[in-house]
Amino acid sequence: TDCRPQKAQSMEFKTHFIFYFLAALLLLFFIYRLTSPDPTDHQLTPDQFTTYNFPKNIPRIDPDRNYIIQTCVNREPLLAIANTLDLKTILERVGLVDPLNKMGVNIGAGTGLDFSFDPTYDAFGPMKYEGLLVDGNEKYLFPLEEVLNPDRDHKLAFELALVTPLNIYDLVFQNPNISIPFDLDLFKLDIDCHDYDLFDKFLSFAQPKVVIAEINPLFKPPFIFKQHYHQESTTVRDPNYYGSSMSAMYELGIKNGYTLIQLEYWDIILVRDKYAHLFEPKDRNKLWYDNYLNTPLLELIRNHRCPHLETMANLYYPDMERWIDGTTDEILFDMYKTLLARPSMNREAINWTLSIESEFPLK
């Protein structure tokens, strides 16, 4: 016979009842999750992407470029874009006109410990290009020697530096570790700040055959966005509005004798005008829609269908949805209003300008 007071027995009963009730609810929840359709079963996860097997519902995949580009830090999948040329093919075509010196410069080389994501990987890796690789992050810069040149069979120099229009000449052409010619085959630029001013300065004394320049794709053609050089611009920036737009780099290239031949997400490729006949003419507005806005990757990001791509949100920002359609003056006004409303864009260290290509009058 239970000799405990009736009140104690009642408390124990209530405690047991609550415990078993919660356990039953938890069991029912797990049964429900196992038997009901997964609400995220439409989302694409990294294990669904393989080198030879793309998801069937992803359009615009070129079977001739059936591979996945991996990001360096997060190992997230990026889909190769149809109808784009790899760097090896571009350089080989240029070599049909002028002999290649197999020299290159990469400003902003530290894309991660796996350099295969960098657009110059083919050149400095398998094609054994010699040259200079510069970055401001030693964690990503110095391990690249093992990635690109494990056998030490071609000369690569590495510089830890924040590159500005004031030091780029000495850094590249007065470098004691390697001799870079002014007519180098390849120049790549990716610093996420004063890219325009750096490109402008570099072209004042060098004539690379092929240029790869990162752009800020949030600004479609014909809108020209530039973040100009400031002594703090390498360390201070807005998380979305930085660098230079496609039209900014395009117009700078045109002024210096370069032709736009390709866009792949956030990288444009320019070649000197003398090589333009080797490539199909490209309309930059169509390139922006086909090779950025309407790509499978942007569809996933815009519709939040792939949580594994959340860290790539700087490729897309909701403001740009208002800038897809409308007259040029309406869009330009909204861009100005949007940028001026952001506290970070009003800091002295972020010196920016916004305009429109000269051949597109406001209307």
Legacy VTK file of the C-alpha trace (Angstrom):
# vtk DataFile Version 3.0
C-alpha trace
ASCII
DATASET POLYDATA
POINTS 363 float
0.000 0.000 0.000
1.304 3.499 -0.986
1.607 5.292 2.341
2.513 8.663 0.832
0.104 11.550 1.298
-2.628 11.774 -1.313
-1.284 15.148 -2.486
2.158 13.657 -3.248
0.577 10.796 -5.191
-1.455 13.274 -7.198
1.645 15.342 -8.061
3.517 12.236 -9.200
0.576 11.215 -11.396
0.455 14.658 -12.993
4.216 14.634 -13.614
4.060 11.211 -15.268
1.043 12.246 -17.319
2.761 15.386 -18.635
5.958 13.477 -19.431
4.192 10.723 -21.394
1.930 13.247 -23.106
4.912 15.269 -24.363
6.720 12.084 -25.402
3.655 11.024 -27.403
3.489 14.416 -29.115
7.161 14.217 -30.010
6.689 10.704 -31.425
3.720 11.862 -33.501
5.766 14.776 -34.840
8.580 12.488 -35.991
6.069 10.104 -37.613
4.512 13.074 -39.416
7.890 14.293 -40.674
8.778 10.825 -41.943
5.528 10.231 -43.789
4.636 13.708 -45.102
6.217 15.308 -48.196
9.298 17.357 -47.472
8.378 21.035 -47.976
11.924 21.682 -49.170
12.131 18.759 -51.574
12.299 21.261 -54.450
15.531 22.718 -53.110
18.831 21.783 -54.670
21.599 20.598 -52.405
25.280 20.117 -53.202
24.985 16.324 -53.334
22.562 16.680 -56.264
25.303 18.259 -58.356
27.878 15.948 -59.852
30.465 16.412 -62.559
28.523 14.430 -65.151
24.934 14.543 -63.969
23.061 17.829 -63.797
19.527 18.060 -62.396
17.058 17.501 -65.209
15.046 20.625 -64.424
17.961 23.037 -64.779
17.913 24.627 -68.262
20.674 26.250 -70.309
23.386 23.722 -69.590
25.869 23.303 -72.399
26.846 19.606 -72.638
30.259 20.629 -73.963
30.959 22.367 -70.659
29.381 19.770 -68.412
31.092 20.598 -65.173
30.564 22.350 -61.880
32.647 25.268 -60.683
33.091 25.066 -56.923
33.469 28.065 -54.684
36.622 28.011 -52.647
35.525 28.713 -49.107
32.035 27.236 -48.894
32.157 24.535 -51.567
28.812 25.590 -52.975
27.862 24.705 -56.541
27.879 27.194 -59.386
26.625 26.151 -62.770
28.729 26.778 -65.835
26.913 28.996 -68.334
26.102 27.793 -71.818
27.665 29.519 -74.829
30.738 30.804 -73.001
34.328 30.102 -73.943
36.888 28.819 -71.495
40.034 30.876 -71.020
42.256 28.333 -72.779
40.192 28.649 -75.975
40.227 32.450 -75.800
44.010 32.598 -75.390
44.571 30.059 -78.144
42.490 32.131 -80.576
44.423 35.276 -79.681
47.616 33.302 -80.282
46.580 32.809 -83.907
47.212 36.535 -84.493
50.098 37.319 -82.131
52.503 34.928 -80.414
51.665 34.420 -76.746
54.292 35.275 -74.136
52.466 33.186 -71.496
52.712 35.953 -68.900
49.884 37.192 -66.717
48.961 39.312 -63.709
46.174 38.499 -61.264
45.132 41.332 -58.943
42.825 39.850 -56.323
44.068 36.279 -56.630
42.931 35.070 -53.227
39.628 33.472 -54.148
40.256 30.739 -51.602
42.423 27.748 -50.846
41.045 26.043 -53.938
42.081 28.345 -56.785
39.990 26.392 -59.327
37.181 28.899 -58.850
39.345 31.766 -60.109
38.742 32.575 -63.804
42.508 32.530 -64.489
42.997 29.012 -63.123
43.462 27.443 -66.579
46.252 29.875 -67.409
48.306 29.820 -64.215
47.588 26.152 -63.587
47.354 23.670 -66.488
48.671 26.086 -69.149
51.647 26.898 -66.897
51.532 30.648 -67.352
54.154 32.607 -65.460
53.309 35.827 -63.715
52.376 37.774 -60.629
49.534 37.011 -58.218
48.581 39.710 -55.724
46.138 39.730 -52.834
45.683 41.410 -49.479
44.836 38.198 -47.614
47.837 36.017 -46.800
45.587 33.143 -45.733
44.439 32.694 -49.320
47.451 33.966 -51.229
50.456 31.933 -50.207
48.910 28.419 -50.379
48.286 29.036 -54.091
51.845 27.985 -54.915
50.959 24.410 -53.973
47.687 24.578 -55.907
49.005 26.102 -59.129
52.611 25.006 -59.288
53.239 21.951 -57.092
56.132 20.816 -59.298
57.675 24.315 -59.360
58.042 24.005 -63.146
57.002 27.575 -64.000
57.738 30.881 -62.305
55.044 32.483 -60.189
55.566 35.455 -57.876
53.224 36.233 -54.985
52.751 39.648 -53.403
50.785 40.392 -50.250
49.534 43.920 -50.870
46.514 46.198 -51.110
46.716 47.482 -54.669
45.889 51.097 -55.495
46.349 53.354 -58.527
49.329 54.810 -56.658
51.322 51.594 -56.280
50.230 49.330 -59.121
53.025 50.327 -61.512
55.829 49.644 -59.055
54.146 46.534 -57.750
53.772 44.971 -61.189
56.467 46.391 -63.445
59.197 47.136 -60.909
58.770 43.866 -59.053
62.159 42.357 -58.112
60.780 38.812 -58.192
59.488 38.673 -61.748
59.653 40.661 -64.986
56.234 41.446 -66.471
56.063 42.760 -70.066
53.744 45.628 -70.954
52.075 43.439 -73.610
51.316 40.580 -71.220
48.800 37.991 -72.401
46.449 38.174 -69.433
45.362 40.694 -66.819
42.701 39.893 -64.215
41.233 42.365 -61.736
39.004 41.601 -58.751
39.336 43.794 -55.642
35.675 44.678 -54.915
36.269 48.405 -54.520
38.133 50.846 -56.790
38.394 48.366 -59.690
37.580 51.051 -62.278
40.333 53.447 -61.237
42.831 50.596 -60.999
41.925 49.309 -64.462
42.131 52.839 -65.866
45.598 53.332 -64.376
46.871 49.946 -65.554
45.769 50.613 -69.139
47.690 53.882 -69.122
50.967 51.955 -69.345
50.109 48.353 -70.331
48.283 46.644 -73.187
47.252 43.159 -72.051
45.839 40.987 -74.819
43.020 39.578 -72.664
41.412 41.225 -69.639
39.160 39.586 -67.063
37.474 42.118 -64.799
34.987 41.493 -62.038
31.919 43.712 -62.200
29.025 44.488 -59.883
26.174 42.843 -61.810
23.400 44.558 -59.838
23.607 47.493 -62.270
22.469 46.397 -65.717
23.605 48.145 -68.906
23.547 51.031 -69.682
23.973 52.237 -66.083
27.484 53.192 -65.002
28.330 52.735 -61.338
31.866 53.338 -60.082
33.380 53.217 -56.635
36.426 55.461 -56.888
39.713 55.200 -55.087
39.982 56.495 -51.537
42.777 55.728 -49.094
40.290 53.659 -47.073
38.394 52.111 -49.987
40.218 48.789 -49.694
38.783 48.247 -46.225
35.480 50.169 -46.245
32.615 49.280 -48.557
28.888 48.756 -48.779
27.978 45.040 -48.726
26.084 45.267 -52.031
27.010 48.436 -53.877
30.737 48.336 -54.529
33.180 47.967 -57.402
32.113 48.896 -60.914
29.207 48.047 -63.163
29.403 46.221 -66.467
28.837 49.409 -68.469
31.571 51.238 -66.541
34.211 48.644 -67.397
32.845 48.276 -70.921
33.157 51.991 -71.694
36.634 52.134 -70.196
37.617 49.207 -72.377
36.186 50.840 -75.505
38.165 54.032 -74.835
41.355 52.012 -74.593
40.866 49.798 -77.633
39.155 46.743 -76.138
36.116 44.727 -77.200
33.724 42.938 -74.860
33.419 39.249 -75.771
31.943 37.553 -72.715
30.152 37.811 -69.378
29.957 34.965 -66.888
27.918 36.000 -63.849
30.178 38.732 -62.430
33.243 38.513 -64.708
33.555 40.198 -68.078
36.229 39.328 -70.612
37.672 41.938 -72.958
40.186 41.487 -75.771
42.116 44.059 -77.722
40.237 45.285 -80.780
42.688 43.583 -83.129
41.405 40.206 -81.896
37.691 41.053 -81.970
37.157 39.330 -85.332
38.066 36.007 -83.695
34.922 36.100 -81.558
31.201 36.491 -82.160
29.897 40.032 -81.593
28.100 40.384 -78.242
25.312 42.720 -77.194
26.065 43.688 -73.600
22.417 44.087 -72.655
21.624 40.578 -73.918
24.720 39.261 -72.165
23.504 40.690 -68.862
20.116 39.011 -69.198
21.390 35.677 -70.557
24.593 35.224 -68.585
23.558 36.788 -65.298
19.896 37.519 -64.639
18.344 34.493 -66.339
20.889 31.901 -65.244
19.887 28.889 -63.122
22.059 30.142 -60.277
20.298 33.508 -60.084
16.924 31.785 -60.301
17.809 29.733 -57.241
19.022 32.767 -55.308
16.136 35.050 -56.293
13.529 32.459 -55.324
15.351 31.324 -52.164
15.256 27.782 -53.454
18.739 26.786 -52.438
19.775 27.633 -48.872
23.302 26.451 -49.614
23.757 29.596 -51.737
22.798 32.084 -49.051
26.372 33.302 -48.618
26.346 34.347 -52.292
23.576 36.880 -51.731
25.849 39.692 -52.907
25.247 38.392 -56.440
21.667 39.545 -56.110
19.869 42.249 -54.176
16.093 42.866 -54.184
16.536 46.548 -55.125
17.544 45.484 -58.613
14.091 43.999 -59.288
12.833 47.583 -59.700
15.614 48.301 -62.169
14.878 45.546 -64.680
12.036 47.365 -66.429
11.240 51.031 -66.888
12.645 54.029 -68.737
16.285 54.922 -68.238
15.529 58.141 -66.375
13.078 56.395 -64.027
15.591 53.676 -63.209
18.461 56.137 -62.814
16.418 58.266 -60.409
15.486 55.206 -58.344
19.115 54.079 -58.243
20.218 57.469 -56.927
17.449 57.495 -54.342
18.302 53.961 -53.212
22.037 54.563 -52.872
21.660 57.889 -51.085
19.343 56.263 -48.551
22.029 53.814 -47.456
24.183 55.207 -44.602
27.231 53.301 -45.788
27.095 54.988 -49.214
27.334 58.415 -47.566
30.633 57.721 -45.847
33.601 59.735 -47.054
35.608 56.590 -47.735
33.039 55.389 -50.279
33.384 57.799 -53.174
30.958 56.710 -55.872
29.403 58.039 -59.056
26.362 56.949 -61.035
25.608 57.812 -64.644
24.515 56.300 -67.933
26.338 55.325 -71.113
26.698 58.271 -73.453
24.936 56.518 -76.315
21.829 55.993 -74.164
20.223 59.434 -73.693
17.690 59.819 -70.922
14.122 59.427 -72.105
LINES 1 364
363 0 1 2 3 4 5 6 7 8 9 10 11 12 13 14 15 16 17 18 19 20 21 22 23 24 25 26 27 28 29 30 31 32 33 34 35 36 37 38 39 40 41 42 43 44 45 46 47 48 49 50 51 52 53 54 55 56 57 58 59 60 61 62 63 64 65 66 67 68 69 70 71 72 73 74 75 76 77 78 79 80 81 82 83 84 85 86 87 88 89 90 91 92 93 94 95 96 97 98 99 100 101 102 103 104 105 106 107 108 109 110 111 112 113 114 115 116 117 118 119 120 121 122 123 124 125 126 127 128 129 130 131 132 133 134 135 136 137 138 139 140 141 142 143 144 145 146 147 148 149 150 151 152 153 154 155 156 157 158 159 160 161 162 163 164 165 166 167 168 169 170 171 172 173 174 175 176 177 178 179 180 181 182 183 184 185 186 187 188 189 190 191 192 193 194 195 196 197 198 199 200 201 202 203 204 205 206 207 208 209 210 211 212 213 214 215 216 217 218 219 220 221 222 223 224 225 226 227 228 229 230 231 232 233 234 235 236 237 238 239 240 241 242 243 244 245 246 247 248 249 250 251 252 253 254 255 256 257 258 259 260 261 262 263 264 265 266 267 268 269 270 271 272 273 274 275 276 277 278 279 280 281 282 283 284 285 286 287 288 289 290 291 292 293 294 295 296 297 298 299 300 301 302 303 304 305 306 307 308 309 310 311 312 313 314 315 316 317 318 319 320 321 322 323 324 325 326 327 328 329 330 331 332 333 334 335 336 337 338 339 340 341 342 343 344 345 346 347 348 349 350 351 352 353 354 355 356 357 358 359 360 361 362
